[in-house]
Amino acid sequence: MPELIIDQNFISILFKAFFVIGAFFYLVYSIVVAKQIVVMKKTLITGFSNLINLIGLINLIIAAVAFFAFILFL
């Protein structure tokens, strides 16, 4: 029966792939949230709409930076 040999390099590549895929899904999620905030601002106007929009934009920027950082540095 053949032995399954998993070396350190394979595990490292697997973890890197999981991080990049996870960051990509977080980026897509952040884009969807930002779009929903825009739709919400058109429908419901409140005093703190700008704050919610700013928080959504910051979340989107963090997601983009994390995604590109994982691609470049991993």
PDB file of N, CA, C and O in Angstrom:
ATOM      1  N   MET A   1       0.841  -1.177   0.000  1.00  0.00           N
ATOM      2  CA  MET A   1       0.000   0.000   0.000  1.00  0.00           C
ATOM      3  C   MET A   1       0.893   1.250   0.000  1.00  0.00           C
ATOM      4  O   MET A   1       1.801   1.353   0.825  1.00  0.00           O
ATOM      5  N   PRO A   2       0.644   2.208  -0.923  1.00  0.00           N
ATOM      6  CA  PRO A   2       1.509   3.393  -0.984  1.00  0.00           C
ATOM      7  C   PRO A   2       1.275   4.319   0.205  1.00  0.00           C
ATOM      8  O   PRO A   2       0.157   4.467   0.699  1.00  0.00           O
ATOM      9  N   GLU A   3       2.355   4.926   0.641  1.00  0.00           N
ATOM     10  CA  GLU A   3       2.262   5.866   1.750  1.00  0.00           C
ATOM     11  C   GLU A   3       1.934   7.259   1.233  1.00  0.00           C
ATOM     12  O   GLU A   3       2.396   7.668   0.168  1.00  0.00           O
ATOM     13  N   LEU A   4       1.148   7.960   1.987  1.00  0.00           N
ATOM     14  CA  LEU A   4       0.826   9.340   1.655  1.00  0.00           C
ATOM     15  C   LEU A   4       1.848  10.229   2.351  1.00  0.00           C
ATOM     16  O   LEU A   4       1.899  10.298   3.579  1.00  0.00           O
ATOM     17  N   ILE A   5       2.653  10.901   1.553  1.00  0.00           N
ATOM     18  CA  ILE A   5       3.690  11.766   2.097  1.00  0.00           C
ATOM     19  C   ILE A   5       3.298  13.214   1.841  1.00  0.00           C
ATOM     20  O   ILE A   5       3.166  13.648   0.696  1.00  0.00           O
ATOM     21  N   ILE A   6       3.117  13.945   2.923  1.00  0.00           N
ATOM     22  CA  ILE A   6       2.777  15.367   2.826  1.00  0.00           C
ATOM     23  C   ILE A   6       3.950  16.138   3.417  1.00  0.00           C
ATOM     24  O   ILE A   6       4.215  16.069   4.617  1.00  0.00           O
ATOM     25  N   ASP A   7       4.637  16.861   2.567  1.00  0.00           N
ATOM     26  CA  ASP A   7       5.791  17.604   3.054  1.00  0.00           C
ATOM     27  C   ASP A   7       5.390  19.013   3.500  1.00  0.00           C
ATOM     28  O   ASP A   7       4.247  19.436   3.328  1.00  0.00           O
ATOM     29  N   GLN A   8       6.341  19.709   4.064  1.00  0.00           N
ATOM     30  CA  GLN A   8       6.092  21.037   4.619  1.00  0.00           C
ATOM     31  C   GLN A   8       5.727  22.039   3.522  1.00  0.00           C
ATOM     32  O   GLN A   8       4.919  22.938   3.753  1.00  0.00           O
ATOM     33  N   ASN A   9       6.308  21.896   2.345  1.00  0.00           N
ATOM     34  CA  ASN A   9       6.043  22.816   1.251  1.00  0.00           C
ATOM     35  C   ASN A   9       4.578  22.725   0.802  1.00  0.00           C
ATOM     36  O   ASN A   9       3.954  23.750   0.526  1.00  0.00           O
ATOM     37  N   PHE A  10       4.036  21.526   0.728  1.00  0.00           N
ATOM     38  CA  PHE A  10       2.647  21.339   0.331  1.00  0.00           C
ATOM     39  C   PHE A  10       1.702  21.991   1.334  1.00  0.00           C
ATOM     40  O   PHE A  10       0.735  22.647   0.944  1.00  0.00           O
ATOM     41  N   ILE A  11       1.973  21.815   2.603  1.00  0.00           N
ATOM     42  CA  ILE A  11       1.125  22.407   3.645  1.00  0.00           C
ATOM     43  C   ILE A  11       1.201  23.932   3.586  1.00  0.00           C
ATOM     44  O   ILE A  11       0.190  24.612   3.760  1.00  0.00           O
ATOM     45  N   SER A  12       2.385  24.465   3.342  1.00  0.00           N
ATOM     46  CA  SER A  12       2.555  25.908   3.232  1.00  0.00           C
ATOM     47  C   SER A  12       1.765  26.470   2.053  1.00  0.00           C
ATOM     48  O   SER A  12       1.098  27.496   2.190  1.00  0.00           O
ATOM     49  N   ILE A  13       1.831  25.820   0.915  1.00  0.00           N
ATOM     50  CA  ILE A  13       1.074  26.263  -0.257  1.00  0.00           C
ATOM     51  C   ILE A  13      -0.424  26.160  -0.005  1.00  0.00           C
ATOM     52  O   ILE A  13      -1.186  27.023  -0.440  1.00  0.00           O
ATOM     53  N   LEU A  14      -0.846  25.123   0.686  1.00  0.00           N
ATOM     54  CA  LEU A  14      -2.263  24.944   0.999  1.00  0.00           C
ATOM     55  C   LEU A  14      -2.773  26.066   1.900  1.00  0.00           C
ATOM     56  O   LEU A  14      -3.851  26.610   1.663  1.00  0.00           O
ATOM     57  N   PHE A  15      -2.007  26.414   2.930  1.00  0.00           N
ATOM     58  CA  PHE A  15      -2.403  27.510   3.817  1.00  0.00           C
ATOM     59  C   PHE A  15      -2.445  28.839   3.066  1.00  0.00           C
ATOM     60  O   PHE A  15      -3.359  29.638   3.270  1.00  0.00           O
ATOM     61  N   LYS A  16      -1.462  29.078   2.204  1.00  0.00           N
ATOM     62  CA  LYS A  16      -1.449  30.315   1.428  1.00  0.00           C
ATOM     63  C   LYS A  16      -2.682  30.400   0.534  1.00  0.00           C
ATOM     64  O   LYS A  16      -3.302  31.458   0.426  1.00  0.00           O
ATOM     65  N   ALA A  17      -3.033  29.300  -0.098  1.00  0.00           N
ATOM     66  CA  ALA A  17      -4.209  29.282  -0.969  1.00  0.00           C
ATOM     67  C   ALA A  17      -5.476  29.558  -0.158  1.00  0.00           C
ATOM     68  O   ALA A  17      -6.342  30.306  -0.613  1.00  0.00           O
ATOM     69  N   PHE A  18      -5.598  28.973   1.022  1.00  0.00           N
ATOM     70  CA  PHE A  18      -6.766  29.222   1.866  1.00  0.00           C
ATOM     71  C   PHE A  18      -6.856  30.696   2.274  1.00  0.00           C
ATOM     72  O   PHE A  18      -7.945  31.269   2.285  1.00  0.00           O
ATOM     73  N   PHE A  19      -5.725  31.308   2.607  1.00  0.00           N
ATOM     74  CA  PHE A  19      -5.739  32.715   2.984  1.00  0.00           C
ATOM     75  C   PHE A  19      -6.135  33.606   1.817  1.00  0.00           C
ATOM     76  O   PHE A  19      -6.916  34.540   1.994  1.00  0.00           O
ATOM     77  N   VAL A  20      -5.612  33.337   0.632  1.00  0.00           N
ATOM     78  CA  VAL A  20      -5.947  34.148  -0.536  1.00  0.00           C
ATOM     79  C   VAL A  20      -7.417  33.976  -0.904  1.00  0.00           C
ATOM     80  O   VAL A  20      -8.095  34.960  -1.201  1.00  0.00           O
ATOM     81  N   ILE A  21      -7.915  32.747  -0.889  1.00  0.00           N
ATOM     82  CA  ILE A  21      -9.324  32.502  -1.199  1.00  0.00           C
ATOM     83  C   ILE A  21     -10.226  33.151  -0.147  1.00  0.00           C
ATOM     84  O   ILE A  21     -11.246  33.750  -0.489  1.00  0.00           O
ATOM     85  N   GLY A  22      -9.860  33.037   1.114  1.00  0.00           N
ATOM     86  CA  GLY A  22     -10.638  33.676   2.177  1.00  0.00           C
ATOM     87  C   GLY A  22     -10.656  35.189   2.045  1.00  0.00           C
ATOM     88  O   GLY A  22     -11.694  35.816   2.255  1.00  0.00           O
ATOM     89  N   ALA A  23      -9.517  35.783   1.701  1.00  0.00           N
ATOM     90  CA  ALA A  23      -9.459  37.233   1.517  1.00  0.00           C
ATOM     91  C   ALA A  23     -10.288  37.656   0.306  1.00  0.00           C
ATOM     92  O   ALA A  23     -10.895  38.727   0.312  1.00  0.00           O
ATOM     93  N   PHE A  24     -10.313  36.818  -0.731  1.00  0.00           N
ATOM     94  CA  PHE A  24     -11.132  37.123  -1.905  1.00  0.00           C
ATOM     95  C   PHE A  24     -12.609  37.120  -1.543  1.00  0.00           C
ATOM     96  O   PHE A  24     -13.346  38.017  -1.956  1.00  0.00           O
ATOM     97  N   PHE A  25     -13.055  36.126  -0.779  1.00  0.00           N
ATOM     98  CA  PHE A  25     -14.458  36.081  -0.363  1.00  0.00           C
ATOM     99  C   PHE A  25     -14.807  37.262   0.543  1.00  0.00           C
ATOM    100  O   PHE A  25     -15.914  37.795   0.466  1.00  0.00           O
ATOM    101  N   TYR A  26     -13.870  37.672   1.400  1.00  0.00           N
ATOM    102  CA  TYR A  26     -14.100  38.837   2.260  1.00  0.00           C
ATOM    103  C   TYR A  26     -14.214  40.106   1.409  1.00  0.00           C
ATOM    104  O   TYR A  26     -15.021  40.984   1.713  1.00  0.00           O
ATOM    105  N   LEU A  27     -13.412  40.208   0.347  1.00  0.00           N
ATOM    106  CA  LEU A  27     -13.485  41.352  -0.548  1.00  0.00           C
ATOM    107  C   LEU A  27     -14.835  41.390  -1.265  1.00  0.00           C
ATOM    108  O   LEU A  27     -15.453  42.450  -1.367  1.00  0.00           O
ATOM    109  N   VAL A  28     -15.289  40.250  -1.756  1.00  0.00           N
ATOM    110  CA  VAL A  28     -16.593  40.192  -2.424  1.00  0.00           C
ATOM    111  C   VAL A  28     -17.699  40.561  -1.433  1.00  0.00           C
ATOM    112  O   VAL A  28     -18.614  41.308  -1.779  1.00  0.00           O
ATOM    113  N   TYR A  29     -17.622  40.048  -0.219  1.00  0.00           N
ATOM    114  CA  TYR A  29     -18.605  40.376   0.816  1.00  0.00           C
ATOM    115  C   TYR A  29     -18.610  41.876   1.101  1.00  0.00           C
ATOM    116  O   TYR A  29     -19.676  42.473   1.248  1.00  0.00           O
ATOM    117  N   SER A  30     -17.446  42.479   1.179  1.00  0.00           N
ATOM    118  CA  SER A  30     -17.362  43.915   1.456  1.00  0.00           C
ATOM    119  C   SER A  30     -17.943  44.744   0.313  1.00  0.00           C
ATOM    120  O   SER A  30     -18.561  45.783   0.545  1.00  0.00           O
ATOM    121  N   ILE A  31     -17.745  44.282  -0.917  1.00  0.00           N
ATOM    122  CA  ILE A  31     -18.340  44.980  -2.060  1.00  0.00           C
ATOM    123  C   ILE A  31     -19.862  44.923  -1.989  1.00  0.00           C
ATOM    124  O   ILE A  31     -20.540  45.918  -2.244  1.00  0.00           O
ATOM    125  N   VAL A  32     -20.392  43.758  -1.642  1.00  0.00           N
ATOM    126  CA  VAL A  32     -21.843  43.612  -1.531  1.00  0.00           C
ATOM    127  C   VAL A  32     -22.391  44.495  -0.408  1.00  0.00           C
ATOM    128  O   VAL A  32     -23.433  45.130  -0.567  1.00  0.00           O
ATOM    129  N   VAL A  33     -21.698  44.533   0.709  1.00  0.00           N
ATOM    130  CA  VAL A  33     -22.132  45.381   1.826  1.00  0.00           C
ATOM    131  C   VAL A  33     -22.111  46.852   1.419  1.00  0.00           C
ATOM    132  O   VAL A  33     -23.033  47.595   1.754  1.00  0.00           O
ATOM    133  N   ALA A  34     -21.075  47.282   0.705  1.00  0.00           N
ATOM    134  CA  ALA A  34     -20.988  48.678   0.272  1.00  0.00           C
ATOM    135  C   ALA A  34     -22.139  49.017  -0.680  1.00  0.00           C
ATOM    136  O   ALA A  34     -22.718  50.100  -0.593  1.00  0.00           O
ATOM    137  N   LYS A  35     -22.468  48.099  -1.582  1.00  0.00           N
ATOM    138  CA  LYS A  35     -23.604  48.329  -2.483  1.00  0.00           C
ATOM    139  C   LYS A  35     -24.916  48.409  -1.708  1.00  0.00           C
ATOM    140  O   LYS A  35     -25.773  49.236  -2.019  1.00  0.00           O
ATOM    141  N   GLN A  36     -25.074  47.560  -0.711  1.00  0.00           N
ATOM    142  CA  GLN A  36     -26.293  47.584   0.090  1.00  0.00           C
ATOM    143  C   GLN A  36     -26.407  48.878   0.891  1.00  0.00           C
ATOM    144  O   GLN A  36     -27.513  49.377   1.103  1.00  0.00           O
ATOM    145  N   ILE A  37     -25.293  49.418   1.330  1.00  0.00           N
ATOM    146  CA  ILE A  37     -25.323  50.692   2.060  1.00  0.00           C
ATOM    147  C   ILE A  37     -25.772  51.813   1.140  1.00  0.00           C
ATOM    148  O   ILE A  37     -26.525  52.696   1.549  1.00  0.00           O
ATOM    149  N   VAL A  38     -25.305  51.777  -0.109  1.00  0.00           N
ATOM    150  CA  VAL A  38     -25.735  52.802  -1.075  1.00  0.00           C
ATOM    151  C   VAL A  38     -27.240  52.715  -1.304  1.00  0.00           C
ATOM    152  O   VAL A  38     -27.924  53.738  -1.340  1.00  0.00           O
ATOM    153  N   VAL A  39     -27.758  51.498  -1.459  1.00  0.00           N
ATOM    154  CA  VAL A  39     -29.197  51.323  -1.659  1.00  0.00           C
ATOM    155  C   VAL A  39     -29.959  51.773  -0.412  1.00  0.00           C
ATOM    156  O   VAL A  39     -31.013  52.400  -0.520  1.00  0.00           O
ATOM    157  N   MET A  40     -29.432  51.460   0.759  1.00  0.00           N
ATOM    158  CA  MET A  40     -30.089  51.841   2.000  1.00  0.00           C
ATOM    159  C   MET A  40     -30.142  53.362   2.155  1.00  0.00           C
ATOM    160  O   MET A  40     -31.140  53.910   2.624  1.00  0.00           O
ATOM    161  N   LYS A  41     -29.053  54.045   1.755  1.00  0.00           N
ATOM    162  CA  LYS A  41     -29.035  55.506   1.870  1.00  0.00           C
ATOM    163  C   LYS A  41     -30.077  56.152   0.969  1.00  0.00           C
ATOM    164  O   LYS A  41     -30.627  57.198   1.313  1.00  0.00           O
ATOM    165  N   LYS A  42     -30.358  55.540  -0.186  1.00  0.00           N
ATOM    166  CA  LYS A  42     -31.391  56.087  -1.071  1.00  0.00           C
ATOM    167  C   LYS A  42     -32.787  55.853  -0.503  1.00  0.00           C
ATOM    168  O   LYS A  42     -33.699  56.649  -0.728  1.00  0.00           O
ATOM    169  N   THR A  43     -32.946  54.756   0.233  1.00  0.00           N
ATOM    170  CA  THR A  43     -34.263  54.403   0.755  1.00  0.00           C
ATOM    171  C   THR A  43     -34.543  55.052   2.104  1.00  0.00           C
ATOM    172  O   THR A  43     -35.628  55.591   2.326  1.00  0.00           O
ATOM    173  N   LEU A  44     -33.582  55.001   2.987  1.00  0.00           N
ATOM    174  CA  LEU A  44     -33.772  55.464   4.363  1.00  0.00           C
ATOM    175  C   LEU A  44     -32.750  56.549   4.664  1.00  0.00           C
ATOM    176  O   LEU A  44     -31.548  56.285   4.695  1.00  0.00           O
ATOM    177  N   ILE A  45     -33.221  57.758   4.884  1.00  0.00           N
ATOM    178  CA  ILE A  45     -32.334  58.881   5.165  1.00  0.00           C
ATOM    179  C   ILE A  45     -32.373  59.158   6.658  1.00  0.00           C
ATOM    180  O   ILE A  45     -33.420  59.486   7.215  1.00  0.00           O
ATOM    181  N   THR A  46     -31.219  59.021   7.300  1.00  0.00           N
ATOM    182  CA  THR A  46     -31.120  59.284   8.740  1.00  0.00           C
ATOM    183  C   THR A  46     -29.958  60.237   8.985  1.00  0.00           C
ATOM    184  O   THR A  46     -29.230  60.612   8.066  1.00  0.00           O
ATOM    185  N   GLY A  47     -29.810  60.609  10.228  1.00  0.00           N
ATOM    186  CA  GLY A  47     -28.734  61.522  10.598  1.00  0.00           C
ATOM    187  C   GLY A  47     -27.368  60.886  10.576  1.00  0.00           C
ATOM    188  O   GLY A  47     -26.366  61.583  10.414  1.00  0.00           O
ATOM    189  N   PHE A  48     -27.300  59.580  10.736  1.00  0.00           N
ATOM    190  CA  PHE A  48     -26.000  58.913  10.769  1.00  0.00           C
ATOM    191  C   PHE A  48     -25.738  58.079   9.513  1.00  0.00           C
ATOM    192  O   PHE A  48     -24.954  57.131   9.555  1.00  0.00           O
ATOM    193  N   SER A  49     -26.383  58.423   8.406  1.00  0.00           N
ATOM    194  CA  SER A  49     -26.162  57.719   7.143  1.00  0.00           C
ATOM    195  C   SER A  49     -24.724  57.865   6.658  1.00  0.00           C
ATOM    196  O   SER A  49     -24.127  56.922   6.137  1.00  0.00           O
ATOM    197  N   ASN A  50     -24.182  59.071   6.840  1.00  0.00           N
ATOM    198  CA  ASN A  50     -22.805  59.297   6.392  1.00  0.00           C
ATOM    199  C   ASN A  50     -21.809  58.477   7.197  1.00  0.00           C
ATOM    200  O   ASN A  50     -20.805  58.009   6.659  1.00  0.00           O
ATOM    201  N   LEU A  51     -22.082  58.302   8.476  1.00  0.00           N
ATOM    202  CA  LEU A  51     -21.197  57.495   9.311  1.00  0.00           C
ATOM    203  C   LEU A  51     -21.228  56.031   8.874  1.00  0.00           C
ATOM    204  O   LEU A  51     -20.186  55.378   8.812  1.00  0.00           O
ATOM    205  N   ILE A  52     -22.401  55.526   8.577  1.00  0.00           N
ATOM    206  CA  ILE A  52     -22.524  54.143   8.110  1.00  0.00           C
ATOM    207  C   ILE A  52     -21.823  53.979   6.763  1.00  0.00           C
ATOM    208  O   ILE A  52     -21.167  52.966   6.522  1.00  0.00           O
ATOM    209  N   ASN A  53     -21.961  54.965   5.893  1.00  0.00           N
ATOM    210  CA  ASN A  53     -21.290  54.926   4.604  1.00  0.00           C
ATOM    211  C   ASN A  53     -19.775  54.925   4.787  1.00  0.00           C
ATOM    212  O   ASN A  53     -19.070  54.197   4.087  1.00  0.00           O
ATOM    213  N   LEU A  54     -19.270  55.723   5.712  1.00  0.00           N
ATOM    214  CA  LEU A  54     -17.834  55.778   5.987  1.00  0.00           C
ATOM    215  C   LEU A  54     -17.325  54.450   6.529  1.00  0.00           C
ATOM    216  O   LEU A  54     -16.262  53.983   6.121  1.00  0.00           O
ATOM    217  N   ILE A  55     -18.065  53.842   7.435  1.00  0.00           N
ATOM    218  CA  ILE A  55     -17.662  52.549   7.995  1.00  0.00           C
ATOM    219  C   ILE A  55     -17.640  51.474   6.903  1.00  0.00           C
ATOM    220  O   ILE A  55     -16.732  50.642   6.873  1.00  0.00           O
ATOM    221  N   GLY A  56     -18.627  51.486   6.013  1.00  0.00           N
ATOM    222  CA  GLY A  56     -18.650  50.544   4.901  1.00  0.00           C
ATOM    223  C   GLY A  56     -17.472  50.745   3.962  1.00  0.00           C
ATOM    224  O   GLY A  56     -16.886  49.777   3.477  1.00  0.00           O
ATOM    225  N   LEU A  57     -17.123  52.008   3.704  1.00  0.00           N
ATOM    226  CA  LEU A  57     -15.981  52.305   2.845  1.00  0.00           C
ATOM    227  C   LEU A  57     -14.671  51.867   3.488  1.00  0.00           C
ATOM    228  O   LEU A  57     -13.798  51.329   2.807  1.00  0.00           O
ATOM    229  N   ILE A  58     -14.527  52.089   4.774  1.00  0.00           N
ATOM    230  CA  ILE A  58     -13.320  51.642   5.490  1.00  0.00           C
ATOM    231  C   ILE A  58     -13.219  50.121   5.446  1.00  0.00           C
ATOM    232  O   ILE A  58     -12.132  49.578   5.249  1.00  0.00           O
ATOM    233  N   ASN A  59     -14.333  49.434   5.627  1.00  0.00           N
ATOM    234  CA  ASN A  59     -14.350  47.977   5.550  1.00  0.00           C
ATOM    235  C   ASN A  59     -13.917  47.496   4.162  1.00  0.00           C
ATOM    236  O   ASN A  59     -13.163  46.531   4.043  1.00  0.00           O
ATOM    237  N   LEU A  60     -14.392  48.166   3.126  1.00  0.00           N
ATOM    238  CA  LEU A  60     -14.025  47.806   1.758  1.00  0.00           C
ATOM    239  C   LEU A  60     -12.538  48.035   1.505  1.00  0.00           C
ATOM    240  O   LEU A  60     -11.890  47.212   0.859  1.00  0.00           O
ATOM    241  N   ILE A  61     -12.002  49.120   1.997  1.00  0.00           N
ATOM    242  CA  ILE A  61     -10.572  49.406   1.826  1.00  0.00           C
ATOM    243  C   ILE A  61      -9.724  48.382   2.562  1.00  0.00           C
ATOM    244  O   ILE A  61      -8.719  47.911   2.030  1.00  0.00           O
ATOM    245  N   ILE A  62     -10.118  48.036   3.774  1.00  0.00           N
ATOM    246  CA  ILE A  62      -9.371  47.025   4.540  1.00  0.00           C
ATOM    247  C   ILE A  62      -9.396  45.680   3.827  1.00  0.00           C
ATOM    248  O   ILE A  62      -8.385  44.979   3.783  1.00  0.00           O
ATOM    249  N   ALA A  63     -10.544  45.318   3.272  1.00  0.00           N
ATOM    250  CA  ALA A  63     -10.654  44.050   2.554  1.00  0.00           C
ATOM    251  C   ALA A  63      -9.768  44.040   1.312  1.00  0.00           C
ATOM    252  O   ALA A  63      -9.119  43.035   1.025  1.00  0.00           O
ATOM    253  N   ALA A  64      -9.735  45.142   0.578  1.00  0.00           N
ATOM    254  CA  ALA A  64      -8.904  45.215  -0.622  1.00  0.00           C
ATOM    255  C   ALA A  64      -7.422  45.164  -0.270  1.00  0.00           C
ATOM    256  O   ALA A  64      -6.646  44.473  -0.931  1.00  0.00           O
ATOM    257  N   VAL A  65      -7.031  45.893   0.769  1.00  0.00           N
ATOM    258  CA  VAL A  65      -5.628  45.881   1.197  1.00  0.00           C
ATOM    259  C   VAL A  65      -5.217  44.491   1.663  1.00  0.00           C
ATOM    260  O   VAL A  65      -4.126  44.024   1.337  1.00  0.00           O
ATOM    261  N   ALA A  66      -6.084  43.826   2.424  1.00  0.00           N
ATOM    262  CA  ALA A  66      -5.764  42.478   2.896  1.00  0.00           C
ATOM    263  C   ALA A  66      -5.634  41.508   1.728  1.00  0.00           C
ATOM    264  O   ALA A  66      -4.712  40.693   1.707  1.00  0.00           O
ATOM    265  N   PHE A  67      -6.538  41.582   0.758  1.00  0.00           N
ATOM    266  CA  PHE A  67      -6.469  40.693  -0.392  1.00  0.00           C
ATOM    267  C   PHE A  67      -5.178  40.880  -1.183  1.00  0.00           C
ATOM    268  O   PHE A  67      -4.489  39.910  -1.500  1.00  0.00           O
ATOM    269  N   PHE A  68      -4.857  42.129  -1.498  1.00  0.00           N
ATOM    270  CA  PHE A  68      -3.646  42.370  -2.269  1.00  0.00           C
ATOM    271  C   PHE A  68      -2.386  42.087  -1.457  1.00  0.00           C
ATOM    272  O   PHE A  68      -1.369  41.685  -2.022  1.00  0.00           O
ATOM    273  N   ALA A  69      -2.436  42.288  -0.158  1.00  0.00           N
ATOM    274  CA  ALA A  69      -1.284  41.958   0.687  1.00  0.00           C
ATOM    275  C   ALA A  69      -1.057  40.445   0.714  1.00  0.00           C
ATOM    276  O   ALA A  69       0.084  39.987   0.653  1.00  0.00           O
ATOM    277  N   PHE A  70      -2.128  39.677   0.806  1.00  0.00           N
ATOM    278  CA  PHE A  70      -1.980  38.222   0.793  1.00  0.00           C
ATOM    279  C   PHE A  70      -1.434  37.731  -0.539  1.00  0.00           C
ATOM    280  O   PHE A  70      -0.629  36.800  -0.582  1.00  0.00           O
ATOM    281  N   ILE A  71      -1.874  38.361  -1.632  1.00  0.00           N
ATOM    282  CA  ILE A  71      -1.362  37.955  -2.950  1.00  0.00           C
ATOM    283  C   ILE A  71       0.119  38.309  -3.083  1.00  0.00           C
ATOM    284  O   ILE A  71       0.911  37.506  -3.577  1.00  0.00           O
ATOM    285  N   LEU A  72       0.485  39.498  -2.648  1.00  0.00           N
ATOM    286  CA  LEU A  72       1.863  39.952  -2.851  1.00  0.00           C
ATOM    287  C   LEU A  72       2.857  39.322  -1.880  1.00  0.00           C
ATOM    288  O   LEU A  72       3.973  38.990  -2.281  1.00  0.00           O
ATOM    289  N   PHE A  73       2.487  39.155  -0.640  1.00  0.00           N
ATOM    290  CA  PHE A  73       3.450  38.765   0.372  1.00  0.00           C
ATOM    291  C   PHE A  73       3.401  37.303   0.791  1.00  0.00           C
ATOM    292  O   PHE A  73       4.293  36.847   1.507  1.00  0.00           O
ATOM    293  N   LEU A  74       2.399  36.562   0.371  1.00  0.00           N
ATOM    294  CA  LEU A  74       2.375  35.137   0.718  1.00  0.00           C
ATOM    295  C   LEU A  74       2.948  34.295  -0.391  1.00  0.00           C
ATOM    296  O   LEU A  74       3.007  33.071  -0.270  1.00  0.00           O
TER     297      LEU A  74
END
